[in-house]
Amino acid sequence: MEDEEWVLVRRTTEKDCWSSIFMDDDDNGENSRPLKITFNGPAKHWTDAIPIGNGRLGAMIWGGVALETLQLNEDTLWTGTPGNYTNPHAPEALSVVRKLVDNGQYADATTAAEKLSHNPSDVYQLLGDIKLEFDNSHLKYVEKSYHRELDLDTATARVKYSVGDVEYTREYFASNPNQVIATKISGSKSGSVSFTVYLDSKMHHYSYVKGENQIIMEGSCPGKRIPPKLNADDNPKGIQFTAILNLQISNSRGVVHVLDGRKLKVEGSDWAILLLVSSSSFDGPFTKPIDSKKDPTSDSLSALKSINNLSYTDLYAHHLDDYQSLFHRVSLQLSKSSKRVLGNERLHMKKHMANNNDLFFKRSEDDTVSTAERVKSFKTDEDPSLVELLFQYGRYLLISCSRPGTQVANLQGIWNKDIEPPWDGAQHLNINLQMNYWPALPCNLKECQDPLFEYISSLSINGSKTAKVNYEAKGWVAHQVSDIWAKTSPDRGQAVWALWPMGGAWLCTHLWEHYTYTMDKDFLKNKAYPLLEGCSLFLLDWLIEGRGGYLETNPSTSPEHMFIDPDGKPASVSYSSTMDMSIIKEVFSAIISAAEVYFFFSGTHLGHLFLFFSNIPWSFIPFSSNMFLQYTSDFGEK
């Protein structure tokens, strides 16, 4: 080989893996298409509002003109109290279900398996709203002047519009280092900022003005999932919460009035700044709210005091330093088309009219194309920069809803407007929670996984009790649905979704993946390996000898899927679903590999792992198909 053919390769360092990635020096990003999600009007639906968050606190910005709403969330506000996640009658029910499966009575096994279900999960709640009311002159705003955007590069939301010759601007961000949601309202003409602000909530609450610049809202979550009535005697004390809104206005102009003891009215100011802090009495998944020593009002006042000497500029600078240290690690450019400037682009778009006629129209070069219009045009004009925007929006959402020290991202991240959100807003372990964190490592956001690992640790504590009582097994187990209290028992309901003891095992695959990305041996030794070990101990006991000498799981479901059994009846319970066996193999492979790193071969269960691994059947692929079956038997699809 000639010298010029040699290539020098060096070992990748930690700095290479996790340091910020910047654009080329000759680019500087000046011509890059801005990473902004834009709107040409206020939100009409909650899903059109702009989400901001610091991992713990979240807000949805509606961008209304005469009436603005910031819908608020705090990630520890849930119904309920710590529960007992065991069922002493489960072993007897399990024996019945297994016999029915062995006899091929899958429909009967599906019905019998409901006796393995337990209490439902608790429900994620909301914090409340910041309401901003402007005078009627704002109803006459110039519609073409309206612009609402989320700047992904700075994690900042903005609203701009004009009323007469005055341009109004609102700016919003959620700071992680200072734990505050900040809003700045300004007008282009001196003394033009006037509005009324107050806090409101669907939760049981009480709000009042303190001094002349603070609104305090104190409230509580239901102590039961669905209490018979508010404050009923048999309703245990739930999580308490406090939100405090601090108001600042320009020194030179403006006055503040107190209205009805719970609202603040600003008149004739140049600008106004609103700072929202919030705390709760939640003190971990194993402490009852009634036993909590935390005082949310005192904690909120302390949080506000800690930023008392910081200007808005200081808060924003801290926010940018923190957020961009994560966001700027990854850039994505799919084609040169992403170098086009948004405002200079001419898009030909199809607009579907009520009479089903397609009408082509053009936007002028001076107009800004909204993201909604870009999505519509993607059907006929595949714009790579829109894909880039979607990719970075996913990273933005993970940064905004999951940070070290926060709760794990739930079914809606941290954003929720309902007392009874869809599917309880709970952690669903049969794919949803895993999906929340799939982007973390490939997208260079390893720190955002910390809440997931802390959550798995909590599940392992409750799950060891569930494994012992429900299944007479060692180790720990978690099922399909959980909540802030680290619920591990089967949820109440049909076996097709409630009976799935692989939730914890699937989460454990994230532990080994984290090590393979980071090569962090301390993490492997002190966090990952103990959790993998406990999980594998349960799986060893859960596997039983079955057909053809192979090990099998019985009962087994393929989450949220039904099949037609040989008798023509709908069923969901069988044995050794592909989902079960694939996850078990992955967990066994992970702990064996982890043991090799530290030579952890002292435990006798590792020898069993090697033996069991060879006796787990491979997923069945029919000769006529290139797709895996969901079950070991070739059942008909329902």
DARABEL-V185255 format. One record per run of one state. SS is the DSSP state (hx for helix, st for strand, lp for the rest). FROM is the first residue (numbers start at 1). TO is the last residue. Records with the same first field share a line. If there is no record, write none. Layout:
SS: FROM-TO ; FROM-TO
//
This chain:
lp: 1-2 ; 6-13 ; 19-35 ; 40-45 ; 49-49 ; 54-56 ; 62-66 ; 75-77 ; 79-89 ; 103-105 ; 117-123 ; 125-127 ; 134-135 ; 141-141 ; 152-155 ; 164-165 ; 176-179 ; 188-192 ; 201-203 ; 211-213 ; 221-239 ; 250-254 ; 260-262 ; 270-270 ; 281-288 ; 292-295 ; 307-311 ; 328-335 ; 340-341 ; 345-347 ; 353-357 ; 363-370 ; 378-383 ; 402-409 ; 411-412 ; 414-421 ; 426-426 ; 429-431 ; 443-445 ; 472-480 ; 483-494 ; 499-502 ; 519-520 ; 543-543 ; 546-546 ; 550-550 ; 553-555 ; 557-562 ; 565-569 ; 572-573 ; 575-577 ; 599-603 ; 614-615 ; 617-635 ; 638-638
hx: 3-5 ; 14-18 ; 46-48 ; 90-102 ; 106-116 ; 136-140 ; 289-291 ; 296-306 ; 312-327 ; 336-339 ; 342-344 ; 371-377 ; 384-401 ; 422-425 ; 432-442 ; 446-471 ; 495-498 ; 503-518 ; 521-542 ; 547-549 ; 578-598 ; 604-613
st: 36-39 ; 50-53 ; 57-61 ; 67-74 ; 78-78 ; 124-124 ; 128-133 ; 142-151 ; 156-163 ; 166-175 ; 180-187 ; 193-200 ; 204-210 ; 214-220 ; 240-249 ; 255-259 ; 263-269 ; 271-280 ; 348-352 ; 358-362 ; 410-410 ; 413-413 ; 427-428 ; 481-482 ; 544-545 ; 551-552 ; 556-556 ; 563-564 ; 570-571 ; 574-574 ; 616-616 ; 636-637
//
